[in-house]
Amino acid sequence: MKYRAFAGTLVAACALVAPAFFSSAQAEEDPLTYIIVTGQRDMETTDTIDREKEIISSPDAASLVARAPGAALIDNGGLSGQVQYRGMFGDRILVRVDGQRFSSGGPNLMDPPLHYAPLPLVDRIELDRGISPVRKGPGLGGGVNAVLKQSHFNDSGAMQPTIDLTAGYRSGDNGYLLGGIAGLSNDRLKFGVIASFEEGDDQQFPGGTIASTSFERLTYGAMAGLKVGNGNITLSYRRQETNPTGNPPFPMDIQYFDTDFLSIAYQGQLADGLYLEVDAGHVAVRHLMDNFSLRPAPASPMQLRATFADSDSSTAALGLRIGERDRHVRIGADVETVDKDVRITNPANSDFFLTSLTNISGYRIGAFVEGRTRLGPVEAEFGLRFDHHQMDAGSPQLGSAVPMGPRILANAFTAADRDWSDGTFDAVARLWAPLGAFTPRLTLARKTRVANAIERFSWLPTGASGGLADGNIYVGDLNLDNEKAWIAEIGFDYENADFYARPTLFYRRVNDFIQGVPFDATPGVVDSPVEMIAALNGDATPLRFANVDAELYGLDIDFGWNIAGSLHLDGTASYVRGKRRDIDDNLYRIAPPNARMALSWQEETWRAGIELHAFADQNKVSATNGEETTNGYMLAGLFGHIAITSNLSLDTSIENLLDNDYSQHLAGYNRVSGSDVPLGARIPGAGRSAFIRLRWTGL
């Protein structure tokens, strides 16, 4: 591919320049607030897990998060995985990269936020345990922050180089990766560069090849940091170019995502008991997807489609902590603006075009207050958040070749009130009591979410669903109410010298939950312009986004046991149930009960082990979404690590060791003809695949 030589040159240049720093300040968090998911669990029960013990061959960072208790992977393509956490996914989860939040460029969420966190560059992933603190912004479910690799100021006045390079190969798709950071730093300055390149062919499974699953991604950037008094300023720029990449659950594949990230941040101690954090950023996404470049083209030129989508997000935030880390009041404010456009075209006919999302613009202004205190033996954290939201849409634009049906809908949308605004209110209370080895904890919260642009402003019935990938055609609703969730979680952390366990029970009652429902009271009877257009596109029973009532509840746990000497047992288990409260139906795309256990032998310079991951049947499926059940299965894998020298390490793994043929419940349904996977069948899991990774650090 055209970027191979460039990527190799850029990474080689990194090695000559030497340590890079790519923005993001060290998280200043309470250990009970989040889990740092960076590696396979060992006997330690702290919340920081060594990333190097996690041997993940997938290029998708969402697959790393999926190993946490309560988490799962929504697999929509090699670089389009979404995080599901306790049954919620999409923009119900607050997902950021280096602390920066932004809007996806794709109407089908082909670029969820972790799309922009290539694993060769990821240092760690922070997963909020259950509920995200209000200071991080609005978010109905938990929160995820992918922190990219970075260097630190050192103690020397002289500039010193360091480097961190990773290279890897996976047999299942003949995929490889190369990436790292390099730069120079001293006790006051740091400069650096960052780069990675990944490429893979179509994924293999026991029945053949899953067509349209190849991928290609290039990332590069630079940064600078300066110490100022008791604080520091960082400025960073990163560009990511995702080139032809398949998405078989969707009607189109990625042709490109060209995305630029710019951020500036300051954090520092202004005085005793006074700590300030300020940051601002901008993300610009330019996207093209089509239905003919990576998959067989439609038989008729009239059905050729190429869709262009743009998204621009700007953010700014200020937070002031008054007091010490464990006894303080924190106040702050933040603002976020978003502009989006989606234009559908036919490359064979320049007169055929229409804007399914036109000049979508919106903003959010928020403020919060948090307090951390002690109530007798109980530690407590309380938070309140208020946000004002505004969003509006322009009038659709249509070419002369667009038929009458869409014109009728476009005229109706133009005549409607397309301006929306509202306020939201979130509250969180966290209580825990450190009692030696035993720490009980309780969390209560009210969280909200507003409808996104697809849910509110999709006037044209299309397959764009914000990443649901259920094969249905959707249309939006201008009058959607905000989602409101009442949340309760109770659990404990237990640790002694040889064992740890962290179980949690949770319940989430969501009023005005937004999901697809039948377009009208007579599904299958084509008696409206929406249904006529949907029927011409192959779905006579379209869905419209609407408010329903829902609830999610379950249990998850992670644990570890130092059996004897170097022999360790670690594991996770997760169960979540999601269902409607207004009718007798289940929520769509909920992970089945599953458990993972790993038995390993760990020495100072090497370790090796075997892992089993079992999934139960999932027959609690959504009739509304036409969801199919899946059978249970078990996967076995091997993993190993060796420190060859103090600077060079080697990791290996074999996934799906027995080459089982299975279907992942959270994978979508195949939309690509000519594949070894039948049209409409659930996309199977990957077959046996070997992975090898080399990492070199230092200079």
C-alpha positions in Angstrom: 0.0 0.0 0.0 1.1 3.6 -0.6 1.8 4.3 3.1 4.0 1.4 3.8 7.3 3.1 2.9 6.2 6.4 4.5 5.2 4.6 7.8 8.5 2.7 7.9 10.5 5.8 7.3 8.6 7.8 9.9 9.0 5.2 12.6 12.7 4.8 11.7 13.0 8.6 12.1 11.5 8.2 15.5 14.3 5.9 16.5 16.8 8.4 15.4 15.1 11.4 17.1 14.3 9.5 20.3 11.4 10.0 23.7 8.1 11.1 22.4 5.5 12.5 24.5 1.9 12.7 23.3 -0.4 14.8 25.3 -2.5 13.7 28.4 -1.6 14.5 31.9 -1.3 11.8 34.5 -4.8 11.0 35.7 -5.4 12.3 39.2 -8.0 9.8 40.4 -9.2 7.9 43.3 -8.3 4.1 42.8 -11.9 3.2 43.5 -13.1 5.4 40.7 -11.6 3.6 37.8 -9.8 0.5 36.6 -6.7 0.8 34.4 -7.3 -2.0 32.0 -3.8 -2.6 30.5 -3.0 -6.2 30.9 -4.1 -9.6 32.0 -4.8 -9.7 35.7 -2.3 -11.3 38.0 -2.5 -11.9 41.8 -2.4 -8.1 42.6 -5.6 -6.5 43.5 -4.7 -2.9 42.8 -6.5 -1.1 40.0 -3.4 -0.7 37.9 -2.7 -3.8 35.7 0.5 -4.2 33.8 -0.2 -3.6 30.1 2.6 -5.8 28.9 0.8 -8.9 30.4 -2.1 -8.4 27.9 -1.4 -10.1 24.6 -4.1 -8.8 22.3 -3.7 -9.5 18.6 -6.6 -7.5 17.4 -5.8 -4.0 16.1 -8.9 -2.7 17.8 -8.4 -1.1 21.2 -12.0 -1.9 22.1 -11.0 -5.6 22.3 -8.6 -4.6 25.2 -11.4 -2.9 27.1 -13.6 -6.0 26.5 -11.4 -8.0 28.9 -12.6 -6.0 31.9 -15.4 -7.3 34.1 -18.7 -6.1 32.7 -17.3 -5.1 29.4 -17.7 -6.6 25.9 -16.8 -5.9 22.3 -19.4 -4.8 19.7 -17.6 -6.0 16.6 -18.5 -3.9 13.6 -15.3 -4.5 11.6 -11.6 -4.7 12.2 -11.2 -1.0 13.2 -14.8 -0.2 14.2 -15.4 -2.0 17.5 -17.5 -0.3 20.2 -17.2 -0.8 23.9 -20.2 -2.3 25.6 -20.2 -1.9 29.4 -22.9 -3.4 31.6 -25.2 -3.6 28.5 -24.7 0.0 27.3 -22.8 1.0 24.2 -22.4 3.7 21.5 -22.6 7.2 22.8 -24.1 6.1 26.1 -20.5 5.3 27.1 -18.3 8.4 27.6 -15.2 7.4 25.5 -12.2 9.7 25.1 -8.7 9.5 23.7 -6.1 11.3 25.8 -8.9 12.9 27.7 -10.3 14.5 24.6 -14.0 13.9 23.7 -15.2 14.4 20.1 -18.0 13.3 17.7 -17.7 10.4 15.3 -17.5 11.3 11.6 -19.5 8.4 10.4 -23.3 8.2 10.6 -23.0 4.5 11.3 -20.2 5.0 13.9 -17.6 3.3 11.7 -15.1 5.5 13.7 -16.0 5.1 17.3 -13.6 7.0 19.5 -11.3 4.0 20.1 -10.9 3.8 16.4 -8.4 6.6 17.0 -6.3 4.7 19.6 -4.0 2.3 17.7 -2.8 -0.4 20.1 0.9 0.2 19.3 0.5 3.7 20.7 -1.7 2.9 23.7 -0.1 3.1 27.1 -3.2 2.2 29.1 -7.0 2.4 29.1 -8.8 3.8 32.0 -12.3 2.4 32.6 -14.5 4.1 35.1 -15.9 1.5 37.5 -19.6 1.6 36.9 -20.3 5.3 36.7 -18.2 8.1 35.3 -17.6 11.1 37.6 -19.5 14.2 36.7 -16.3 16.2 36.2 -15.6 14.1 33.1 -18.7 15.3 31.3 -22.2 13.8 30.6 -22.5 10.1 29.9 -25.2 7.6 30.7 -23.1 4.5 31.4 -19.4 4.2 32.3 -16.4 6.0 30.9 -13.3 5.0 29.0 -10.2 7.0 28.3 -7.4 5.6 26.1 -4.1 7.2 27.1 -1.5 7.1 24.5 2.2 6.4 25.2 4.1 9.4 26.6 7.4 10.3 28.1 8.0 12.4 31.3 10.2 15.2 32.4 13.4 13.9 33.9 15.7 15.2 36.6 18.5 16.3 34.2 19.1 19.7 32.7 20.6 18.0 29.6 18.3 16.7 26.9 18.0 12.9 27.0 16.6 10.6 24.3 14.3 7.6 24.9 12.3 5.4 22.6 9.5 2.9 22.7 8.9 0.8 19.5 6.5 -2.1 18.9 6.2 -4.5 15.9 3.8 -7.4 15.6 2.4 -10.0 13.2 -0.9 -12.0 13.2 -1.5 -15.0 11.1 -5.3 -15.0 11.0 -5.4 -12.1 8.6 -1.8 -11.8 7.6 -1.8 -8.5 9.5 1.1 -6.6 10.9 1.7 -3.5 13.0 4.7 -1.2 13.5 4.6 1.9 15.8 6.0 3.8 18.6 7.2 7.1 20.1 10.5 8.9 20.3 11.8 12.2 21.4 14.0 14.3 23.7 13.3 15.7 27.2 14.9 17.3 30.2 13.6 18.7 33.5 11.7 21.5 31.8 11.2 20.7 28.1 10.0 17.7 26.1 9.5 17.2 22.4 8.4 14.1 20.6 7.0 12.4 17.6 4.6 9.5 17.4 3.8 7.1 14.5 2.2 3.7 13.7 1.1 1.8 10.7 -1.2 -1.3 10.6 -2.5 -3.4 7.8 -4.3 -6.7 7.4 -6.1 -8.9 4.9 -9.5 -10.4 5.2 -10.0 -12.4 8.4 -10.0 -16.2 8.2 -12.5 -18.5 10.1 -12.9 -22.3 10.0 -15.4 -22.0 7.1 -13.2 -19.9 4.9 -12.7 -16.1 4.6 -14.9 -13.3 5.9 -14.9 -10.9 3.0 -14.5 -7.1 3.4 -12.6 -7.3 6.7 -9.2 -6.0 5.5 -7.9 -2.8 7.1 -5.2 -0.1 6.8 -4.5 2.6 9.3 -1.7 5.2 9.6 -1.2 7.6 12.6 1.5 10.2 13.2 1.9 13.3 15.2 4.1 15.6 17.4 4.0 17.4 20.7 5.8 19.8 22.9 5.7 20.3 26.7 7.0 23.0 29.0 7.2 23.2 32.8 5.9 26.6 34.1 6.4 27.1 37.8 4.5 24.3 39.6 2.6 23.3 36.4 3.1 22.3 32.8 1.8 23.1 29.4 1.4 20.6 26.6 0.6 21.1 23.0 -0.1 18.2 20.7 -1.1 17.4 17.1 -2.0 14.0 15.7 -3.3 12.9 12.3 -4.9 9.6 11.5 -5.5 8.3 8.0 -7.7 5.2 7.9 -7.7 3.9 4.3 -9.8 1.2 2.7 -11.2 -0.9 5.6 -14.1 -3.4 5.5 -17.3 -3.3 7.6 -19.3 -6.3 6.6 -22.2 -5.6 9.1 -22.9 -2.3 7.3 -24.1 -1.6 3.7 -20.9 0.3 3.0 -17.2 0.1 3.7 -14.7 2.7 4.8 -12.7 4.3 2.0 -11.1 6.8 4.2 -11.2 8.7 7.5 -8.8 11.6 7.5 -8.8 13.0 11.0 -6.8 15.7 12.7 -6.5 16.2 16.5 -5.2 19.3 18.1 -5.1 19.9 21.9 -3.5 22.2 24.4 -3.6 21.7 28.2 -2.3 23.2 31.4 -2.3 21.7 34.8 -0.6 22.9 37.9 -0.5 23.8 41.6 -1.4 27.5 41.9 -1.0 27.6 45.7 -1.3 25.2 48.6 -4.6 23.4 48.3 -5.3 25.0 44.9 -4.9 22.9 41.7 -5.9 24.1 38.3 -6.6 22.1 35.1 -7.4 23.8 31.7 -7.6 22.3 28.3 -8.9 23.0 24.8 -9.0 20.9 21.6 -10.4 20.5 18.1 -11.0 17.3 16.1 -11.8 17.4 12.3 -13.1 14.2 10.6 -13.4 13.8 6.9 -14.9 10.5 5.8 -15.9 8.6 2.6 -17.6 5.2 2.5 -19.0 3.3 -0.5 -20.7 0.0 -1.5 -18.5 -1.0 -4.4 -14.8 -0.7 -3.8 -14.1 -3.5 -1.2 -17.2 -5.6 -2.0 -19.0 -6.7 -5.2 -20.7 -3.7 -6.7 -24.5 -3.6 -7.1 -25.8 -5.0 -10.4 -27.4 -1.8 -11.3 -25.4 1.5 -11.6 -28.5 3.2 -10.1 -27.6 1.5 -6.8 -24.0 2.7 -6.6 -23.5 4.8 -3.5 -20.7 6.9 -2.1 -21.4 8.8 1.1 -19.3 11.8 2.3 -19.4 12.8 6.0 -17.7 15.6 7.9 -17.6 16.3 11.6 -15.9 19.1 13.5 -15.7 19.0 17.3 -14.3 21.8 19.6 -14.0 21.5 23.3 -12.7 23.5 26.3 -12.8 22.8 30.0 -11.6 24.3 33.3 -11.5 22.7 36.6 -10.3 24.0 40.0 -9.7 21.7 43.0 -9.7 23.4 46.4 -8.2 21.2 49.1 -6.1 18.1 49.0 -6.4 15.0 46.8 -8.6 13.1 49.3 -10.3 16.1 51.0 -11.5 18.7 48.5 -14.2 20.6 46.6 -13.8 20.6 42.9 -15.7 23.1 40.6 -15.5 23.4 36.9 -17.1 24.2 33.6 -16.8 22.9 30.0 -18.1 23.6 26.5 -18.4 21.5 23.4 -19.5 22.4 19.9 -20.2 20.0 17.0 -20.9 20.5 13.3 -21.8 17.5 11.0 -22.8 16.9 7.4 -23.6 13.7 5.5 -24.0 13.7 1.7 -25.1 10.6 -0.2 -24.1 10.5 -3.9 -24.1 8.1 -6.9 -20.7 8.1 -8.6 -22.4 7.1 -11.9 -24.8 10.1 -11.8 -23.6 13.5 -10.8 -27.2 14.7 -10.6 -28.0 12.2 -7.8 -27.1 13.5 -4.4 -28.9 14.3 -1.2 -27.9 15.4 2.3 -29.3 13.0 4.9 -27.8 15.2 7.6 -27.5 18.9 6.6 -25.6 21.5 8.5 -26.1 19.9 11.9 -24.8 22.2 14.5 -25.0 22.1 18.2 -23.3 23.0 21.5 -23.3 22.0 25.1 -22.3 24.2 28.0 -21.9 22.5 31.4 -20.9 23.1 35.0 -20.2 20.8 37.9 -19.3 20.7 41.5 -17.8 17.7 43.3 -16.7 17.1 46.9 -14.6 14.4 48.6 -14.9 14.0 52.3 -15.1 11.4 55.2 -18.2 10.5 57.1 -16.9 8.5 60.1 -15.4 5.3 58.7 -16.9 6.0 55.3 -15.1 7.8 52.4 -17.6 9.8 50.3 -17.6 11.6 46.9 -20.6 13.6 45.7 -21.1 15.3 42.4 -23.7 17.5 40.7 -23.7 18.5 37.0 -25.8 20.8 34.9 -25.7 21.0 31.1 -27.5 23.1 28.5 -27.8 21.5 25.1 -28.7 23.1 21.7 -28.9 21.5 18.3 -30.4 22.4 14.9 -30.4 21.2 11.3 -30.4 22.9 7.9 -32.7 22.2 5.0 -31.9 19.1 2.9 -30.2 19.5 -0.4 -31.2 17.2 -3.3 -30.0 16.8 -6.9 -32.2 16.8 -9.9 -32.0 13.0 -10.3 -33.5 12.3 -6.8 -37.0 10.8 -7.2 -40.2 12.3 -5.8 -40.4 10.1 -2.6 -37.3 11.6 -0.9 -38.4 15.1 -2.1 -41.7 14.8 -0.2 -39.8 13.8 3.0 -37.3 16.6 2.5 -40.0 19.2 2.1 -41.7 18.0 5.2 -38.5 18.1 7.2 -37.8 21.6 5.9 -41.2 22.8 7.1 -40.7 21.3 10.6 -39.2 23.0 13.6 -35.6 21.8 13.5 -34.3 23.8 16.5 -34.0 21.9 19.8 -32.6 22.9 23.2 -33.0 21.5 26.7 -31.2 21.2 30.0 -30.0 18.1 31.8 -29.1 17.3 35.4 -26.8 14.6 36.7 -25.9 13.5 40.3 -23.5 10.9 41.7 -22.9 9.7 45.2 -20.1 7.2 45.9 -19.5 5.7 49.3 -16.8 3.2 50.4 -15.3 2.1 53.7 -11.7 0.8 53.8 -11.8 -1.9 56.4 -8.4 -3.5 56.0 -8.6 -6.2 53.4 -12.3 -5.6 52.9 -13.8 -2.5 51.3 -17.6 -2.4 50.8 -18.8 0.2 48.3 -22.1 1.8 47.2 -22.9 4.1 44.3 -26.1 5.9 43.6 -26.6 8.1 40.5 -28.9 9.9 38.2 -27.5 10.2 34.7 -28.9 11.6 31.4 -28.2 11.4 27.6 -29.6 13.6 24.8 -30.5 12.1 21.4 -27.7 12.2 18.8 -28.0 13.7 15.3 -28.9 10.4 13.7 -31.7 9.7 16.2 -33.2 13.2 16.0 -32.5 14.5 12.5 -32.5 11.5 10.1 -35.3 12.6 7.8 -34.4 10.1 5.1 -35.0 6.3 5.9 -31.5 4.7 5.5 -29.4 2.0 7.1 -27.6 4.7 9.2 -28.3 3.7 12.8 -25.4 5.0 14.8 -23.7 1.7 14.7 -26.5 -0.7 15.6 -25.8 -2.9 12.6 -29.1 -4.8 12.9 -29.9 -4.6 9.1 -33.0 -2.4 9.7 -33.7 0.9 8.0 -34.2 3.8 10.4 -35.7 7.3 10.5 -35.3 9.9 13.2 -37.7 11.8 15.4 -37.5 15.6 16.1 -39.4 15.3 19.3 -37.3 12.8 21.2 -37.0 13.3 25.0 -33.8 12.9 26.9 -32.8 9.6 28.4 -32.8 9.5 32.3 -31.2 6.7 34.2 -31.5 5.9 37.9 -28.5 3.8 38.9 -27.5 1.8 41.9 -24.4 -0.4 42.4 -23.2 -2.3 45.4 -20.1 -4.4 45.9 -16.9 -4.9 47.7 -13.1 -5.2 47.1 -11.3 -7.9 49.0 -7.6 -8.5 49.1 -5.1 -10.6 51.1 -1.7 -11.9 50.3 -2.9 -14.7 48.0 -6.3 -13.7 46.8 -8.5 -10.8 45.6 -12.0 -10.5 44.4 -14.1 -7.5 43.3 -17.8 -8.4 42.7 -20.5 -5.7 41.9 -24.2 -5.9 41.6 -25.8 -3.2 39.5 -29.3 -1.9 38.5 -30.1 0.8 35.9 -33.6 2.0 35.3 -33.8 4.1 32.2 -36.8 6.3 31.4 -37.2 7.5 27.8 -34.6 5.0 26.5 -34.1 5.7 22.8 -34.3 2.8 20.4 -36.0 1.7 17.2 -39.7 0.9 17.2 -42.1 0.0 14.3 -42.6 3.1 12.1 -46.4 3.0 12.5 -49.2 0.9 13.9 -49.4 -1.3 10.7 -45.9 -2.6 10.2 -45.5 -4.4 6.8 -48.3 -2.3 5.3 -46.6 0.1 2.9 -48.9 3.2 3.3 -46.5 6.1 3.9 -43.7 7.8 2.0 -41.2 6.5 4.6 -42.3 2.9 4.2 -42.3 3.2 0.4 -38.8 4.5 0.3 -37.7 1.8 2.8 -39.4 -0.9 0.8 -37.5 0.2 -2.4 -34.3 -0.2 -0.3 -35.2 -3.7 0.7 -37.0 -3.2 4.1 -40.8 -2.8 4.1 -40.8 -2.6 7.9 -38.6 0.4 8.8 -38.0 1.5 12.4 -38.2 5.0 13.8 -36.2 6.1 16.9 -38.6 6.6 19.8 -38.6 6.8 23.6 -39.3 3.6 25.5 -38.7 2.5 29.1 -35.9 0.0 29.9 -33.9 -1.6 32.7 -30.5 -3.3 32.9 -29.2 -5.3 35.8 -26.6 -7.9 36.5 -23.4 -8.9 38.2 -19.7 -8.9 37.3 -16.5 -9.8 39.1 -12.8 -10.1 38.6 -10.6 -12.2 40.9 -7.1 -13.7 41.2 -5.5 -16.4 43.3 -1.8 -17.1 43.9 -2.2 -20.9 44.1 1.4 -21.7 45.0 4.8 -20.2 44.2 4.7 -19.0 40.6 1.4 -20.6 39.7 -1.5 -18.1 39.4 -5.2 -18.2 38.5 -7.0 -15.1 37.3 -10.5 -14.5 35.9 -13.5 -12.4 35.2 -17.2 -13.2 35.0 -20.1 -11.0 33.7 -23.8 -11.2 33.5 -26.2 -8.5 32.3 -29.9 -8.5 31.5 -31.4 -5.8 29.4 -35.2 -5.5 28.7 -38.0 -3.2 27.9 -40.4 -2.1 30.6 -43.1 -0.8 28.4 -43.6 -4.1 26.4 -42.5 -7.7 26.7 -39.2 -7.5 24.8 -35.5 -7.5 25.3 -33.0 -4.8 24.6 -30.9 -5.3 21.4 -27.3 -6.6 21.3 -26.8 -7.5 25.0 -23.7 -9.6 25.7 -24.4 -13.2 26.9 -23.2 -14.4 30.3 -19.5 -15.2 30.0 -16.5 -16.1 32.1 -12.8 -16.0 31.5 -10.1 -17.9 33.4 -6.3 -17.9 32.9 -3.8 -20.3 34.5 -0.3 -19.0 34.3 3.3 -19.7 35.5 5.1 -16.4 36.2 8.8 -16.0 36.7 10.8 -12.8 36.9 11.7 -12.7 33.2 9.1 -14.9 31.6 5.6 -16.2 32.0 3.3 -18.6 30.1 -0.2 -19.8 30.4 -3.5 -21.0 29.0 -6.8 -19.1 29.0 -10.4 -20.4 28.6 -13.3 -18.0 27.7 -16.8 -19.5 27.9 -20.0 -17.9 26.6 -23.5 -19.0 27.4 -26.4 -19.2 24.9 -28.1 -15.8 24.3 -31.8 -16.3 23.7 -32.9 -13.1 25.4 -33.0 -11.2 22.1 -34.9 -8.2 20.7 -38.0 -9.1 18.6 -38.3 -5.4 17.6 -34.9 -5.4 16.1 -35.2 -8.9 14.5 -32.3 -10.1 16.6 -31.3 -13.8 16.2 -30.3 -16.0 19.1 -26.8 -17.5 19.4 -25.4 -20.7 20.9 -22.8 -20.9 23.6 -19.2 -21.8 23.0 -15.8 -22.0 24.6 -12.5 -20.7 23.3 -9.0 -21.8 24.4 -5.8 -19.8 24.0 -2.1 -19.9 24.9 0.1 -16.9 25.8 3.7 -16.3 26.7 6.1 -13.5 27.5 9.9 -13.3 27.8 12.2 -10.4 28.6 15.1 -11.1 26.2 17.1 -8.2 27.5 16.3 -5.2 29.7 15.2 -3.3 26.6 13.8 -6.0 24.4 10.7 -8.2 25.1 8.8 -10.8 23.1 5.1 -11.7 23.5 3.3 -14.6 21.7 -0.2 -16.0 21.7 -2.4 -18.4 19.9 -6.1 -17.5 19.9 -8.9 -20.0 19.3 -6.4 -22.8 19.8 -8.9 -25.6 18.7 -10.1 -23.6 15.7 -13.7 -23.7 16.8 -16.4 -22.4 14.5 -18.6 -20.1 16.5 -20.8 -17.0 16.2 -20.2 -14.0 18.5 -23.5 -12.6 19.7 -22.3 -9.0 19.5 -21.1 -9.3 15.9 -23.4 -8.0 13.2 -25.0 -9.7 10.2 -23.1 -10.0 6.9 -24.1 -7.5 4.2 -21.4 -8.5 1.7 -22.2 -10.8 -1.2 -19.6 -13.3 -2.5 -18.3 -14.0 1.0 -17.9 -17.5 2.5 -20.3 -16.1 5.1 -23.9 -16.2 3.7 -25.8 -12.9 3.2 -27.7 -12.1 6.4 -25.9 -14.6 8.5 -24.2 -13.5 11.7 -20.5 -12.8 11.1 -18.5 -15.7 12.6 -15.6 -15.4 15.1 -12.0 -15.6 13.9 -10.4 -19.0 13.5 -7.1 -20.1 15.0 -4.5 -17.3 14.8 -0.9 -17.0 16.1 0.4 -13.6 17.2 3.9 -12.4 17.9 5.0 -9.0 19.2 8.4 -7.4 19.8 8.9 -4.3 21.9 12.0 -2.3 22.3 12.4 0.5 24.9 15.2 2.9 25.9 18.3 4.1 24.2 
